């Protein structure tokens, strides 16, 4: 796997808690060279992908299991939102009614309960794709300091699945985000959504972790998997 690194300084003036996700979606779309016209976005959220597409398309279907996120997603005659869970095989039956020439998923598939089954259904669609999936390298120091098991799959697990279903090799990018202090860092974790809303520490344990945390930097690791990244 090719591994690259990026570093960013966090500033509250950004007025956003989606700094890394925004970097990821821009990187992901840079791998889409074919300028597809009929696009499926799995885990579309509030519309980061469609907002960053810089080419004309005929129709765009965004899928997300959170109705409140879909309410924020852009809509038009060419943009359709579907409330659905990519872990549910019924979703892919619904999607079979549409015609797509590309599948995109940014910062979403790491939450799949059975990613191998999701990959199976995606492979059966037999169209190009680009995915960005966070790995267990995300929050590595945090998990180690708090003695927590990784929440996400490892890069090796994703590599094996990518080779099994798509015969491609992921590109790994490691991001670092530096904060002015540990309190700002934990506030970011709480509000950014990158922790999957996992709450396994008590208030007292969290306070102690903040006091003992050895750094003011968070690590993220993202596997980029796509048709154009095949080796």
BELSULVEN-V445492 format. One record per pair of residues at least 24 apart in sequence whose C-alpha atoms are under 7 Angstrom apart, sorted by the first residue. I is the first residue (numbers start at 1). J is the second residue. D is the distance in Angstrom with one decimal. If there is no record, write none. Layout:
# BELSULVEN-V445492
i: <I	I>
j: <J	J>
d: <D	D>
This chain:
# BELSULVEN-V445492
i: <1	1	1	1	2	2	3	3	3	4	4	4	5	5	5	6	6	6	7	7	7	8	8	8	9	9	9	10	10	10	17	17	17	18	21	25	25	28	28	31	36	36	37	38	38	38	38	39	39	39	39	40	40	40	40	41	41	41	42	42	43	43	45	45	45	46	46	46	47	47	86	87	87	87	87	101	101	102	102	102	103	103	103	104	104	104	105	105	105	106	106	106	107	107	107	108	109	110	110	116	119	120	123	128	129	129	130	130	130	131	131	131	132	132	132	132	133	133	133	134	134	134	135	135	135	137	137	138	138	138	139	139	139	140	145	146	155	167	168	168	168	169	169	169	169	170	170	170	171	171	171	172	172	172	172	173	173	173	174	174	174	175	175	175	176	176	176	176	177	177	177	178	178	178	179	179	180	181	182	182	185>
j: <169	170	171	172	171	172	171	172	173	172	173	174	173	174	175	174	175	176	175	176	177	176	177	178	177	178	179	177	178	179	188	191	192	192	107	49	106	130	132	228	101	102	101	99	100	101	102	100	101	102	103	100	102	103	104	103	104	105	104	105	105	108	69	70	73	70	72	73	73	74	118	112	113	114	118	127	128	127	128	129	128	129	130	129	130	131	130	131	132	131	132	133	132	133	134	133	133	134	152	161	165	165	165	227	226	227	225	226	227	224	225	226	222	223	224	225	222	223	224	221	222	223	221	222	223	220	221	219	220	221	218	219	220	219	213	209	223	230	229	230	231	225	229	230	231	223	224	225	223	224	225	221	222	223	224	221	222	223	220	221	222	219	220	221	217	218	219	220	217	218	219	216	217	218	216	217	216	216	210	216	216>
d: <6.2	5.9	5.6	6.6	5.1	6.0	6.2	4.7	5.6	6.4	4.7	6.2	5.5	4.7	5.8	6.3	4.8	6.4	5.7	4.8	6.2	6.1	5.0	6.4	5.7	4.9	6.6	6.2	5.7	5.3	6.2	6.4	4.8	5.8	6.7	6.3	5.9	6.8	6.5	6.7	6.2	6.1	6.9	6.9	4.7	5.3	6.5	5.6	6.2	5.1	5.9	6.5	6.3	4.8	6.1	6.0	4.8	5.4	6.4	4.9	6.2	5.2	5.2	6.3	7.0	5.8	5.0	4.3	4.8	6.3	6.7	6.0	6.5	6.6	6.4	5.9	6.8	5.9	5.1	5.5	6.5	4.5	6.5	5.7	5.0	5.7	6.6	4.8	6.3	5.8	4.8	6.8	5.6	5.4	6.3	6.6	5.8	5.8	6.5	6.7	6.6	6.8	6.7	5.5	5.3	5.6	5.8	4.1	6.6	5.7	5.1	6.1	6.3	5.7	4.6	6.4	5.4	5.2	6.5	5.8	4.3	6.2	5.5	5.7	6.8	6.1	5.0	5.4	3.9	5.1	6.0	5.2	6.1	6.5	6.8	6.6	6.9	6.9	6.6	4.2	5.9	6.9	6.7	5.9	6.2	5.7	5.4	4.8	5.6	5.0	6.6	6.8	5.7	4.6	6.2	5.8	5.4	6.6	5.6	4.4	6.4	5.8	5.0	6.1	6.5	5.7	4.7	6.2	5.5	5.3	6.6	5.9	4.3	6.5	5.5	6.1	7.0	5.7	6.4	5.2	6.8>
